[in-house]
């Protein structure tokens, strides 16, 4: 890995580490309380998890039956 590529990787890693505190500081300056920010982030995460779970259940229930053949159809 070249020095420039290593520097870019290091910069990206440091930016990812600094993102949460910068977000909280920016929201506080904008007038949003930290507990409100955490509340909305948690609700968003919960809705995304529920949607993903429903999607997986739908694929498992309806998608699995389409790929399997019935034994009576072969004969």
N, CA, C and O atoms as a Tripos MOL2 file, in Angstrom:
@<TRIPOS>MOLECULE
protein
  300   299    75     0     0
PROTEIN
NO_CHARGES

@<TRIPOS>ATOM
      1 N           0.8600   -1.1700    0.0000 N.3       1 UNK1
      2 CA          0.0000    0.0000    0.0000 C.3       1 UNK1
      3 C           0.9060    1.2320    0.0000 C.2       1 UNK1
      4 O           1.8510    1.3330    0.7820 O.2       1 UNK1
      5 N           0.5980    2.1380   -0.8760 N.am      2 UNK2
      6 CA          1.4220    3.3410   -0.9650 C.3       2 UNK2
      7 C           1.1020    4.2900    0.1900 C.2       2 UNK2
      8 O           0.1050    4.1360    0.8960 O.2       2 UNK2
      9 N           1.9680    5.2570    0.3520 N.am      3 UNK3
     10 CA          1.7940    6.2140    1.4420 C.3       3 UNK3
     11 C           0.5100    7.0220    1.2720 C.2       3 UNK3
     12 O          -0.1870    7.2840    2.2530 O.2       3 UNK3
     13 N           0.1920    7.4170    0.0550 N.am      4 UNK4
     14 CA         -1.0240    8.2070   -0.1840 C.3       4 UNK4
     15 C          -2.2710    7.3830    0.1310 C.2       4 UNK4
     16 O          -3.2300    7.8990    0.7050 O.2       4 UNK4
     17 N          -2.2590    6.1160   -0.2410 N.am      5 UNK5
     18 CA         -3.4070    5.2550    0.0510 C.3       5 UNK5
     19 C          -3.5430    5.0470    1.5600 C.2       5 UNK5
     20 O          -4.6560    5.0250    2.0850 O.2       5 UNK5
     21 N          -2.4250    4.8970    2.2520 N.am      6 UNK6
     22 CA         -2.4520    4.7230    3.7030 C.3       6 UNK6
     23 C          -2.9830    5.9790    4.3820 C.2       6 UNK6
     24 O          -3.7460    5.8990    5.3440 O.2       6 UNK6
     25 N          -2.5740    7.1360    3.8760 N.am      7 UNK7
     26 CA         -3.0640    8.3890    4.4450 C.3       7 UNK7
     27 C          -4.5650    8.5360    4.2500 C.2       7 UNK7
     28 O          -5.2670    9.0090    5.1430 O.2       7 UNK7
     29 N          -5.0590    8.1320    3.0840 N.am      8 UNK8
     30 CA         -6.5040    8.1990    2.8300 C.3       8 UNK8
     31 C          -7.2570    7.2480    3.7550 C.2       8 UNK8
     32 O          -8.3210    7.5900    4.2710 O.2       8 UNK8
     33 N          -6.7040    6.0570    3.9620 N.am      9 UNK9
     34 CA         -7.3410    5.0930    4.8540 C.3       9 UNK9
     35 C          -7.3530    5.6050    6.2890 C.2       9 UNK9
     36 O          -8.3500    5.4610    6.9970 O.2       9 UNK9
     37 N          -6.2410    6.2030    6.7170 N.am     10 UNK10
     38 CA         -6.1760    6.7630    8.0610 C.3      10 UNK10
     39 C          -7.1520    7.9180    8.2340 C.2      10 UNK10
     40 O          -7.8080    8.0380    9.2690 O.2      10 UNK10
     41 N          -7.2450    8.7610    7.2230 N.am     11 UNK11
     42 CA         -8.1670    9.8940    7.2760 C.3      11 UNK11
     43 C          -9.6140    9.4170    7.3510 C.2      11 UNK11
     44 O         -10.4140    9.9680    8.1070 O.2      11 UNK11
     45 N          -9.9490    8.3980    6.5730 N.am     12 UNK12
     46 CA        -11.3120    7.8620    6.6010 C.3      12 UNK12
     47 C         -11.6260    7.2460    7.9600 C.2      12 UNK12
     48 O         -12.7340    7.4100    8.4720 O.2      12 UNK12
     49 N         -10.6690    6.5450    8.5440 N.am     13 UNK13
     50 CA        -10.8870    5.9320    9.8530 C.3      13 UNK13
     51 C         -11.0830    6.9990   10.9300 C.2      13 UNK13
     52 O         -11.9610    6.8640   11.7820 O.2      13 UNK13
     53 N         -10.2870    8.0360   10.8960 N.am     14 UNK14
     54 CA        -10.4210    9.1120   11.8790 C.3      14 UNK14
     55 C         -11.7250    9.8870   11.6920 C.2      14 UNK14
     56 O         -12.3370   10.3200   12.6680 O.2      14 UNK14
     57 N         -12.1450   10.0610   10.4530 N.am     15 UNK15
     58 CA        -13.4220   10.7520   10.1980 C.3      15 UNK15
     59 C         -14.5900    9.9260   10.7270 C.2      15 UNK15
     60 O         -15.5470   10.4780   11.2720 O.2      15 UNK15
     61 N         -14.5140    8.6080   10.5690 N.am     16 UNK16
     62 CA        -15.5790    7.7470   11.0810 C.3      16 UNK16
     63 C         -15.6210    7.7830   12.6060 C.2      16 UNK16
     64 O         -16.6980    7.7310   13.1990 O.2      16 UNK16
     65 N         -14.4620    7.8730   13.2380 N.am     17 UNK17
     66 CA        -14.4210    7.9490   14.7020 C.3      17 UNK17
     67 C         -14.9610    9.2840   15.2030 C.2      17 UNK17
     68 O         -15.5470    9.3480   16.2840 O.2      17 UNK17
     69 N         -14.7700   10.3430   14.4310 N.am     18 UNK18
     70 CA        -15.1870   11.6770   14.8660 C.3      18 UNK18
     71 C         -16.6400   11.9830   14.5200 C.2      18 UNK18
     72 O         -17.1850   12.9630   15.0260 O.2      18 UNK18
     73 N         -17.2790   11.1900   13.6860 N.am     19 UNK19
     74 CA        -18.6320   11.5020   13.2190 C.3      19 UNK19
     75 C         -19.6660   11.5890   14.3450 C.2      19 UNK19
     76 O         -20.4240   12.5580   14.3650 O.2      19 UNK19
     77 N         -19.7450   10.6400   15.2820 N.am     20 UNK20
     78 CA        -20.7770   10.7660   16.3310 C.3      20 UNK20
     79 C         -20.6370   12.0220   17.1910 C.2      20 UNK20
     80 O         -21.6340   12.7090   17.4130 O.2      20 UNK20
     81 N         -19.4260   12.3520   17.6890 N.am     21 UNK21
     82 CA        -19.3520   13.5840   18.4800 C.3      21 UNK21
     83 C         -19.6620   14.8420   17.6700 C.2      21 UNK21
     84 O         -20.2500   15.7890   18.1920 O.2      21 UNK21
     85 N         -19.2730   14.8530   16.4210 N.am     22 UNK22
     86 CA        -19.5630   16.0210   15.5740 C.3      22 UNK22
     87 C         -21.0640   16.1470   15.3560 C.2      22 UNK22
     88 O         -21.6030   17.2540   15.3620 O.2      22 UNK22
     89 N         -21.7350   15.0260   15.1650 N.am     23 UNK23
     90 CA        -23.1890   15.0400   14.9810 C.3      23 UNK23
     91 C         -23.8860   15.5710   16.2290 C.2      23 UNK23
     92 O         -24.7870   16.4050   16.1360 O.2      23 UNK23
     93 N         -23.4680   15.0860   17.3970 N.am     24 UNK24
     94 CA        -24.0740   15.5400   18.6500 C.3      24 UNK24
     95 C         -23.8090   17.0270   18.8670 C.2      24 UNK24
     96 O         -24.7080   17.7710   19.2600 O.2      24 UNK24
     97 N         -22.5840   17.4550   18.6140 N.am     25 UNK25
     98 CA        -22.2620   18.8720   18.7890 C.3      25 UNK25
     99 C         -23.0580   19.7370   17.8200 C.2      25 UNK25
    100 O         -23.5610   20.7960   18.1970 O.2      25 UNK25
    101 N         -23.1720   19.2930   16.5880 N.am     26 UNK26
    102 CA        -23.9410   20.0540   15.6030 C.3      26 UNK26
    103 C         -25.4120   20.1310   15.9530 C.2      26 UNK26
    104 O         -26.0410   21.1760   15.7880 O.2      26 UNK26
    105 N         -25.9630   19.0270   16.4360 N.am     27 UNK27
    106 CA        -27.3770   19.0220   16.8200 C.3      27 UNK27
    107 C         -27.6130   19.9180   18.0300 C.2      27 UNK27
    108 O         -28.6270   20.6130   18.1030 O.2      27 UNK27
    109 N         -26.6910   19.9050   18.9680 N.am     28 UNK28
    110 CA        -26.8240   20.7560   20.1570 C.3      28 UNK28
    111 C         -26.7780   22.2290   19.7760 C.2      28 UNK28
    112 O         -27.5500   23.0350   20.2960 O.2      28 UNK28
    113 N         -25.8760   22.5770   18.8740 N.am     29 UNK29
    114 CA        -25.7850   23.9650   18.4120 C.3      29 UNK29
    115 C         -27.0700   24.3480   17.6770 C.2      29 UNK29
    116 O         -27.5190   25.4900   17.7710 O.2      29 UNK29
    117 N         -27.6580   23.4120   16.9540 N.am     30 UNK30
    118 CA        -28.8820   23.6870   16.2080 C.3      30 UNK30
    119 C         -30.1170   23.7420   17.1050 C.2      30 UNK30
    120 O         -31.1980   24.1140   16.6480 O.2      30 UNK30
    121 N         -29.9630   23.3740   18.3790 N.am     31 UNK31
    122 CA        -31.0770   23.4690   19.3090 C.3      31 UNK31
    123 C         -31.7810   22.1550   19.5870 C.2      31 UNK31
    124 O         -32.8360   22.1520   20.2220 O.2      31 UNK31
    125 N         -31.2390   21.0570   19.1370 N.am     32 UNK32
    126 CA        -31.8430   19.7470   19.3830 C.3      32 UNK32
    127 C         -31.1630   19.1390   20.6060 C.2      32 UNK32
    128 O         -29.9360   19.0750   20.6700 O.2      32 UNK32
    129 N         -31.9490   18.6990   21.5610 N.am     33 UNK33
    130 CA        -31.3990   18.0630   22.7500 C.3      33 UNK33
    131 C         -30.8200   16.6980   22.3820 C.2      33 UNK33
    132 O         -31.3010   16.0410   21.4580 O.2      33 UNK33
    133 N         -29.7900   16.2790   23.1050 N.am     34 UNK34
    134 CA        -29.1570   14.9910   22.8270 C.3      34 UNK34
    135 C         -30.1280   13.8500   23.0650 C.2      34 UNK34
    136 O         -30.1340   12.8850   22.3010 O.2      34 UNK34
    137 N         -30.9570   13.9340   24.1150 N.am     35 UNK35
    138 CA        -31.9010   12.8460   24.3740 C.3      35 UNK35
    139 C         -32.9470   12.7340   23.2590 C.2      35 UNK35
    140 O         -33.4080   11.6320   22.9640 O.2      35 UNK35
    141 N         -33.3270   13.8520   22.6390 N.am     36 UNK36
    142 CA        -34.2400   13.7930   21.4960 C.3      36 UNK36
    143 C         -33.5670   13.1320   20.2980 C.2      36 UNK36
    144 O         -34.1840   12.3470   19.5780 O.2      36 UNK36
    145 N         -32.3060   13.4590   20.0970 N.am     37 UNK37
    146 CA        -31.5460   12.8560   19.0110 C.3      37 UNK37
    147 C         -31.4510   11.3400   19.1880 C.2      37 UNK37
    148 O         -31.6310   10.5850   18.2330 O.2      37 UNK37
    149 N         -31.1710   10.9070   20.4010 N.am     38 UNK38
    150 CA        -31.0770    9.4700   20.6830 C.3      38 UNK38
    151 C         -32.4440    8.8060   20.5250 C.2      38 UNK38
    152 O         -32.5350    7.6950   20.0030 O.2      38 UNK38
    153 N         -33.4960    9.4720   20.9690 N.am     39 UNK39
    154 CA        -34.8490    8.9330   20.8280 C.3      39 UNK39
    155 C         -35.1940    8.6990   19.3620 C.2      39 UNK39
    156 O         -35.6680    7.6210   19.0030 O.2      39 UNK39
    157 N         -34.9610    9.6970   18.5100 N.am     40 UNK40
    158 CA        -35.3050    9.5640   17.0930 C.3      40 UNK40
    159 C         -34.4240    8.5390   16.3940 C.2      40 UNK40
    160 O         -34.8930    7.8050   15.5240 O.2      40 UNK40
    161 N         -33.1500    8.4850   16.7680 N.am     41 UNK41
    162 CA        -32.2570    7.4860   16.1710 C.3      41 UNK41
    163 C         -32.7010    6.0760   16.5610 C.2      41 UNK41
    164 O         -32.6630    5.1640   15.7350 O.2      41 UNK41
    165 N         -33.1170    5.8950   17.8050 N.am     42 UNK42
    166 CA        -33.5900    4.5910   18.2570 C.3      42 UNK42
    167 C         -34.8770    4.2000   17.5450 C.2      42 UNK42
    168 O         -35.0370    3.0510   17.1340 O.2      42 UNK42
    169 N         -35.7890    5.1440   17.3990 N.am     43 UNK43
    170 CA        -37.0420    4.8460   16.6970 C.3      43 UNK43
    171 C         -36.7940    4.4930   15.2310 C.2      43 UNK43
    172 O         -37.4170    3.5750   14.6970 O.2      43 UNK43
    173 N         -35.8890    5.2160   14.5870 N.am     44 UNK44
    174 CA        -35.5430    4.9090   13.2020 C.3      44 UNK44
    175 C         -34.9400    3.5120   13.0960 C.2      44 UNK44
    176 O         -35.2990    2.7430   12.2050 O.2      44 UNK44
    177 N         -34.0210    3.1840   14.0090 N.am     45 UNK45
    178 CA        -33.3930    1.8630   14.0170 C.3      45 UNK45
    179 C         -34.4410    0.7720   14.2300 C.2      45 UNK45
    180 O         -34.3930   -0.2690   13.5750 O.2      45 UNK45
    181 N         -35.3780    1.0030   15.1330 N.am     46 UNK46
    182 CA        -36.4280    0.0290   15.4140 C.3      46 UNK46
    183 C         -37.3190   -0.1980   14.1920 C.2      46 UNK46
    184 O         -37.6480   -1.3400   13.8690 O.2      46 UNK46
    185 N         -37.7070    0.8720   13.5200 N.am     47 UNK47
    186 CA        -38.5390    0.7450   12.3200 C.3      47 UNK47
    187 C         -37.7910   -0.0050   11.2160 C.2      47 UNK47
    188 O         -38.3810   -0.8410   10.5300 O.2      47 UNK47
    189 N         -36.5060    0.2830   11.0400 N.am     48 UNK48
    190 CA        -35.7160   -0.4300   10.0370 C.3      48 UNK48
    191 C         -35.5870   -1.9100   10.3760 C.2      48 UNK48
    192 O         -35.6620   -2.7510    9.4800 O.2      48 UNK48
    193 N         -35.3970   -2.2410   11.6350 N.am     49 UNK49
    194 CA        -35.2880   -3.6370   12.0370 C.3      49 UNK49
    195 C         -36.6130   -4.3810   11.8200 C.2      49 UNK49
    196 O         -36.6130   -5.5200   11.3510 O.2      49 UNK49
    197 N         -37.7250   -3.7510   12.1540 N.am     50 UNK50
    198 CA        -39.0380   -4.3720   11.9430 C.3      50 UNK50
    199 C         -39.2770   -4.5990   10.4520 C.2      50 UNK50
    200 O         -39.7470   -5.6640   10.0520 O.2      50 UNK50
    201 N         -38.9590   -3.6070    9.6370 N.am     51 UNK51
    202 CA        -39.1250   -3.7590    8.1900 C.3      51 UNK51
    203 C         -38.2800   -4.8880    7.6310 C.2      51 UNK51
    204 O         -38.7480   -5.6660    6.8000 O.2      51 UNK51
    205 N         -37.0450   -4.9810    8.0800 N.am     52 UNK52
    206 CA        -36.1690   -6.0520    7.6080 C.3      52 UNK52
    207 C         -36.6860   -7.4160    8.0490 C.2      52 UNK52
    208 O         -36.6440   -8.3730    7.2760 O.2      52 UNK52
    209 N         -37.1730   -7.5130    9.2860 N.am     53 UNK53
    210 CA        -37.7180   -8.7770    9.7820 C.3      53 UNK53
    211 C         -38.9500   -9.1890    8.9850 C.2      53 UNK53
    212 O         -39.0920  -10.3620    8.6380 O.2      53 UNK53
    213 N         -39.8360   -8.2530    8.6930 N.am     54 UNK54
    214 CA        -41.0290   -8.5720    7.8980 C.3      54 UNK54
    215 C         -40.6380   -9.0070    6.4860 C.2      54 UNK54
    216 O         -41.2370   -9.9270    5.9290 O.2      54 UNK54
    217 N         -39.6370   -8.3480    5.9130 N.am     55 UNK55
    218 CA        -39.1460   -8.7260    4.5890 C.3      55 UNK55
    219 C         -38.6030  -10.1530    4.6020 C.2      55 UNK55
    220 O         -38.9010  -10.9400    3.7030 O.2      55 UNK55
    221 N         -37.8160  -10.4850    5.6100 N.am     56 UNK56
    222 CA        -37.2500  -11.8450    5.7000 C.3      56 UNK56
    223 C         -38.3440  -12.8850    5.9030 C.2      56 UNK56
    224 O         -38.2960  -13.9550    5.2970 O.2      56 UNK56
    225 N         -39.3300  -12.5870    6.7470 N.am     57 UNK57
    226 CA        -40.4290  -13.5210    6.9560 C.3      57 UNK57
    227 C         -41.2190  -13.7240    5.6650 C.2      57 UNK57
    228 O         -41.6190  -14.8450    5.3490 O.2      57 UNK57
    229 N         -41.4420  -12.6470    4.9260 N.am     58 UNK58
    230 CA        -42.1730  -12.7440    3.6680 C.3      58 UNK58
    231 C         -41.4010  -13.6000    2.6790 C.2      58 UNK58
    232 O         -41.9870  -14.4570    2.0170 O.2      58 UNK58
    233 N         -40.0970  -13.3830    2.5660 N.am     59 UNK59
    234 CA        -39.2720  -14.1890    1.6580 C.3      59 UNK59
    235 C         -39.2470  -15.6390    2.0800 C.2      59 UNK59
    236 O         -39.3020  -16.5280    1.2300 O.2      59 UNK59
    237 N         -39.1650  -15.9000    3.3680 N.am     60 UNK60
    238 CA        -39.1320  -17.2620    3.8770 C.3      60 UNK60
    239 C         -40.4570  -17.9670    3.6150 C.2      60 UNK60
    240 O         -40.4820  -19.1330    3.2210 O.2      60 UNK60
    241 N         -41.5500  -17.2550    3.8340 N.am     61 UNK61
    242 CA        -42.8620  -17.8790    3.6890 C.3      61 UNK61
    243 C         -43.2720  -18.0530    2.2280 C.2      61 UNK61
    244 O         -43.7150  -19.1330    1.8380 O.2      61 UNK61
    245 N         -43.1320  -17.0190    1.4270 N.am     62 UNK62
    246 CA        -43.5930  -17.0680    0.0440 C.3      62 UNK62
    247 C         -42.4930  -17.4510   -0.9340 C.2      62 UNK62
    248 O         -42.7670  -18.1360   -1.9200 O.2      62 UNK62
    249 N         -41.2780  -17.0360   -0.6930 N.am     63 UNK63
    250 CA        -40.1900  -17.2920   -1.6230 C.3      63 UNK63
    251 C         -39.7090  -18.7300   -1.6110 C.2      63 UNK63
    252 O         -39.3030  -19.2490   -2.6510 O.2      63 UNK63
    253 N         -39.7430  -19.3930   -0.4510 N.am     64 UNK64
    254 CA        -39.2450  -20.7660   -0.3590 C.3      64 UNK64
    255 C         -40.1450  -21.7380   -1.1120 C.2      64 UNK64
    256 O         -39.6530  -22.7280   -1.6540 O.2      64 UNK64
    257 N         -41.4300  -21.4840   -1.1580 N.am     65 UNK65
    258 CA        -42.3530  -22.3860   -1.8390 C.3      65 UNK65
    259 C         -42.2120  -22.3550   -3.3530 C.2      65 UNK65
    260 O         -42.5600  -23.3310   -4.0170 O.2      65 UNK65
    261 N         -41.7150  -21.2710   -3.9110 N.am     66 UNK66
    262 CA        -41.5810  -21.1620   -5.3560 C.3      66 UNK66
    263 C         -40.3870  -21.9510   -5.8710 C.2      66 UNK66
    264 O         -40.4120  -22.4190   -7.0090 O.2      66 UNK66
    265 N         -39.3530  -22.1110   -5.0730 N.am     67 UNK67
    266 CA        -38.1370  -22.7840   -5.5120 C.3      67 UNK67
    267 C         -38.2080  -24.3020   -5.3500 C.2      67 UNK67
    268 O         -37.4140  -25.0160   -5.9620 O.2      67 UNK67
    269 N         -39.1240  -24.8010   -4.5520 N.am     68 UNK68
    270 CA        -39.2240  -26.2350   -4.3150 C.3      68 UNK68
    271 C         -40.2660  -26.8350   -5.2540 C.2      68 UNK68
    272 O         -41.2960  -26.2250   -5.5420 O.2      68 UNK68
    273 N         -39.9690  -28.0620   -5.7290 N.am     69 UNK69
    274 CA        -40.9230  -28.7530   -6.5690 C.3      69 UNK69
    275 C         -41.6720  -29.7730   -5.7260 C.2      69 UNK69
    276 O         -41.1090  -30.3640   -4.8050 O.2      69 UNK69
    277 N         -42.9320  -29.9750   -6.0430 N.am     70 UNK70
    278 CA        -43.7080  -30.9610   -5.3440 C.3      70 UNK70
    279 C         -43.4160  -32.3460   -5.9370 C.2      70 UNK70
    280 O         -43.2550  -32.4690   -7.1510 O.2      70 UNK70
    281 N         -43.3460  -33.3840   -5.1010 N.am     71 UNK71
    282 CA        -43.0360  -34.7260   -5.6080 C.3      71 UNK71
    283 C         -44.1010  -35.2190   -6.6010 C.2      71 UNK71
    284 O         -43.7600  -35.9710   -7.5130 O.2      71 UNK71
    285 N         -45.3460  -34.8340   -6.4650 N.am     72 UNK72
    286 CA        -46.3940  -35.2930   -7.3660 C.3      72 UNK72
    287 C         -46.2420  -34.6810   -8.7590 C.2      72 UNK72
    288 O         -46.7470  -35.2450   -9.7290 O.2      72 UNK72
    289 N         -45.5740  -33.5670   -8.8780 N.am     73 UNK73
    290 CA        -45.4080  -32.9120  -10.1640 C.3      73 UNK73
    291 C         -44.3660  -33.6250  -11.0310 C.2      73 UNK73
    292 O         -44.3660  -33.4580  -12.2510 O.2      73 UNK73
    293 N         -43.4820  -34.4160  -10.4190 N.am     74 UNK74
    294 CA        -42.4540  -35.1160  -11.1720 C.3      74 UNK74
    295 C         -42.9970  -36.3350  -11.8920 C.2      74 UNK74
    296 O         -42.4570  -36.6990  -12.9370 O.2      74 UNK74
    297 N         -44.0150  -36.9720  -11.4000 N.am     75 UNK75
    298 CA        -44.4660  -38.2470  -11.9560 C.3      75 UNK75
    299 C         -45.6220  -38.0990  -12.8010 C.2      75 UNK75
    300 O         -46.1210  -39.0840  -13.3430 O.2      75 UNK75
@<TRIPOS>BOND
     1     1     2 1
     2     2     3 1
     3     3     4 2
     4     3     5 am
     5     5     6 1
     6     6     7 1
     7     7     8 2
     8     7     9 am
     9     9    10 1
    10    10    11 1
    11    11    12 2
    12    11    13 am
    13    13    14 1
    14    14    15 1
    15    15    16 2
    16    15    17 am
    17    17    18 1
    18    18    19 1
    19    19    20 2
    20    19    21 am
    21    21    22 1
    22    22    23 1
    23    23    24 2
    24    23    25 am
    25    25    26 1
    26    26    27 1
    27    27    28 2
    28    27    29 am
    29    29    30 1
    30    30    31 1
    31    31    32 2
    32    31    33 am
    33    33    34 1
    34    34    35 1
    35    35    36 2
    36    35    37 am
    37    37    38 1
    38    38    39 1
    39    39    40 2
    40    39    41 am
    41    41    42 1
    42    42    43 1
    43    43    44 2
    44    43    45 am
    45    45    46 1
    46    46    47 1
    47    47    48 2
    48    47    49 am
    49    49    50 1
    50    50    51 1
    51    51    52 2
    52    51    53 am
    53    53    54 1
    54    54    55 1
    55    55    56 2
    56    55    57 am
    57    57    58 1
    58    58    59 1
    59    59    60 2
    60    59    61 am
    61    61    62 1
    62    62    63 1
    63    63    64 2
    64    63    65 am
    65    65    66 1
    66    66    67 1
    67    67    68 2
    68    67    69 am
    69    69    70 1
    70    70    71 1
    71    71    72 2
    72    71    73 am
    73    73    74 1
    74    74    75 1
    75    75    76 2
    76    75    77 am
    77    77    78 1
    78    78    79 1
    79    79    80 2
    80    79    81 am
    81    81    82 1
    82    82    83 1
    83    83    84 2
    84    83    85 am
    85    85    86 1
    86    86    87 1
    87    87    88 2
    88    87    89 am
    89    89    90 1
    90    90    91 1
    91    91    92 2
    92    91    93 am
    93    93    94 1
    94    94    95 1
    95    95    96 2
    96    95    97 am
    97    97    98 1
    98    98    99 1
    99    99   100 2
   100    99   101 am
   101   101   102 1
   102   102   103 1
   103   103   104 2
   104   103   105 am
   105   105   106 1
   106   106   107 1
   107   107   108 2
   108   107   109 am
   109   109   110 1
   110   110   111 1
   111   111   112 2
   112   111   113 am
   113   113   114 1
   114   114   115 1
   115   115   116 2
   116   115   117 am
   117   117   118 1
   118   118   119 1
   119   119   120 2
   120   119   121 am
   121   121   122 1
   122   122   123 1
   123   123   124 2
   124   123   125 am
   125   125   126 1
   126   126   127 1
   127   127   128 2
   128   127   129 am
   129   129   130 1
   130   130   131 1
   131   131   132 2
   132   131   133 am
   133   133   134 1
   134   134   135 1
   135   135   136 2
   136   135   137 am
   137   137   138 1
   138   138   139 1
   139   139   140 2
   140   139   141 am
   141   141   142 1
   142   142   143 1
   143   143   144 2
   144   143   145 am
   145   145   146 1
   146   146   147 1
   147   147   148 2
   148   147   149 am
   149   149   150 1
   150   150   151 1
   151   151   152 2
   152   151   153 am
   153   153   154 1
   154   154   155 1
   155   155   156 2
   156   155   157 am
   157   157   158 1
   158   158   159 1
   159   159   160 2
   160   159   161 am
   161   161   162 1
   162   162   163 1
   163   163   164 2
   164   163   165 am
   165   165   166 1
   166   166   167 1
   167   167   168 2
   168   167   169 am
   169   169   170 1
   170   170   171 1
   171   171   172 2
   172   171   173 am
   173   173   174 1
   174   174   175 1
   175   175   176 2
   176   175   177 am
   177   177   178 1
   178   178   179 1
   179   179   180 2
   180   179   181 am
   181   181   182 1
   182   182   183 1
   183   183   184 2
   184   183   185 am
   185   185   186 1
   186   186   187 1
   187   187   188 2
   188   187   189 am
   189   189   190 1
   190   190   191 1
   191   191   192 2
   192   191   193 am
   193   193   194 1
   194   194   195 1
   195   195   196 2
   196   195   197 am
   197   197   198 1
   198   198   199 1
   199   199   200 2
   200   199   201 am
   201   201   202 1
   202   202   203 1
   203   203   204 2
   204   203   205 am
   205   205   206 1
   206   206   207 1
   207   207   208 2
   208   207   209 am
   209   209   210 1
   210   210   211 1
   211   211   212 2
   212   211   213 am
   213   213   214 1
   214   214   215 1
   215   215   216 2
   216   215   217 am
   217   217   218 1
   218   218   219 1
   219   219   220 2
   220   219   221 am
   221   221   222 1
   222   222   223 1
   223   223   224 2
   224   223   225 am
   225   225   226 1
   226   226   227 1
   227   227   228 2
   228   227   229 am
   229   229   230 1
   230   230   231 1
   231   231   232 2
   232   231   233 am
   233   233   234 1
   234   234   235 1
   235   235   236 2
   236   235   237 am
   237   237   238 1
   238   238   239 1
   239   239   240 2
   240   239   241 am
   241   241   242 1
   242   242   243 1
   243   243   244 2
   244   243   245 am
   245   245   246 1
   246   246   247 1
   247   247   248 2
   248   247   249 am
   249   249   250 1
   250   250   251 1
   251   251   252 2
   252   251   253 am
   253   253   254 1
   254   254   255 1
   255   255   256 2
   256   255   257 am
   257   257   258 1
   258   258   259 1
   259   259   260 2
   260   259   261 am
   261   261   262 1
   262   262   263 1
   263   263   264 2
   264   263   265 am
   265   265   266 1
   266   266   267 1
   267   267   268 2
   268   267   269 am
   269   269   270 1
   270   270   271 1
   271   271   272 2
   272   271   273 am
   273   273   274 1
   274   274   275 1
   275   275   276 2
   276   275   277 am
   277   277   278 1
   278   278   279 1
   279   279   280 2
   280   279   281 am
   281   281   282 1
   282   282   283 1
   283   283   284 2
   284   283   285 am
   285   285   286 1
   286   286   287 1
   287   287   288 2
   288   287   289 am
   289   289   290 1
   290   290   291 1
   291   291   292 2
   292   291   293 am
   293   293   294 1
   294   294   295 1
   295   295   296 2
   296   295   297 am
   297   297   298 1
   298   298   299 1
   299   299   300 2
@<TRIPOS>SUBSTRUCTURE
     1 UNK1         2 RESIDUE 1 A UNK
     2 UNK2         6 RESIDUE 1 A UNK
     3 UNK3        10 RESIDUE 1 A UNK
     4 UNK4        14 RESIDUE 1 A UNK
     5 UNK5        18 RESIDUE 1 A UNK
     6 UNK6        22 RESIDUE 1 A UNK
     7 UNK7        26 RESIDUE 1 A UNK
     8 UNK8        30 RESIDUE 1 A UNK
     9 UNK9        34 RESIDUE 1 A UNK
    10 UNK10       38 RESIDUE 1 A UNK
    11 UNK11       42 RESIDUE 1 A UNK
    12 UNK12       46 RESIDUE 1 A UNK
    13 UNK13       50 RESIDUE 1 A UNK
    14 UNK14       54 RESIDUE 1 A UNK
    15 UNK15       58 RESIDUE 1 A UNK
    16 UNK16       62 RESIDUE 1 A UNK
    17 UNK17       66 RESIDUE 1 A UNK
    18 UNK18       70 RESIDUE 1 A UNK
    19 UNK19       74 RESIDUE 1 A UNK
    20 UNK20       78 RESIDUE 1 A UNK
    21 UNK21       82 RESIDUE 1 A UNK
    22 UNK22       86 RESIDUE 1 A UNK
    23 UNK23       90 RESIDUE 1 A UNK
    24 UNK24       94 RESIDUE 1 A UNK
    25 UNK25       98 RESIDUE 1 A UNK
    26 UNK26      102 RESIDUE 1 A UNK
    27 UNK27      106 RESIDUE 1 A UNK
    28 UNK28      110 RESIDUE 1 A UNK
    29 UNK29      114 RESIDUE 1 A UNK
    30 UNK30      118 RESIDUE 1 A UNK
    31 UNK31      122 RESIDUE 1 A UNK
    32 UNK32      126 RESIDUE 1 A UNK
    33 UNK33      130 RESIDUE 1 A UNK
    34 UNK34      134 RESIDUE 1 A UNK
    35 UNK35      138 RESIDUE 1 A UNK
    36 UNK36      142 RESIDUE 1 A UNK
    37 UNK37      146 RESIDUE 1 A UNK
    38 UNK38      150 RESIDUE 1 A UNK
    39 UNK39      154 RESIDUE 1 A UNK
    40 UNK40      158 RESIDUE 1 A UNK
    41 UNK41      162 RESIDUE 1 A UNK
    42 UNK42      166 RESIDUE 1 A UNK
    43 UNK43      170 RESIDUE 1 A UNK
    44 UNK44      174 RESIDUE 1 A UNK
    45 UNK45      178 RESIDUE 1 A UNK
    46 UNK46      182 RESIDUE 1 A UNK
    47 UNK47      186 RESIDUE 1 A UNK
    48 UNK48      190 RESIDUE 1 A UNK
    49 UNK49      194 RESIDUE 1 A UNK
    50 UNK50      198 RESIDUE 1 A UNK
    51 UNK51      202 RESIDUE 1 A UNK
    52 UNK52      206 RESIDUE 1 A UNK
    53 UNK53      210 RESIDUE 1 A UNK
    54 UNK54      214 RESIDUE 1 A UNK
    55 UNK55      218 RESIDUE 1 A UNK
    56 UNK56      222 RESIDUE 1 A UNK
    57 UNK57      226 RESIDUE 1 A UNK
    58 UNK58      230 RESIDUE 1 A UNK
    59 UNK59      234 RESIDUE 1 A UNK
    60 UNK60      238 RESIDUE 1 A UNK
    61 UNK61      242 RESIDUE 1 A UNK
    62 UNK62      246 RESIDUE 1 A UNK
    63 UNK63      250 RESIDUE 1 A UNK
    64 UNK64      254 RESIDUE 1 A UNK
    65 UNK65      258 RESIDUE 1 A UNK
    66 UNK66      262 RESIDUE 1 A UNK
    67 UNK67      266 RESIDUE 1 A UNK
    68 UNK68      270 RESIDUE 1 A UNK
    69 UNK69      274 RESIDUE 1 A UNK
    70 UNK70      278 RESIDUE 1 A UNK
    71 UNK71      282 RESIDUE 1 A UNK
    72 UNK72      286 RESIDUE 1 A UNK
    73 UNK73      290 RESIDUE 1 A UNK
    74 UNK74      294 RESIDUE 1 A UNK
    75 UNK75      298 RESIDUE 1 A UNK
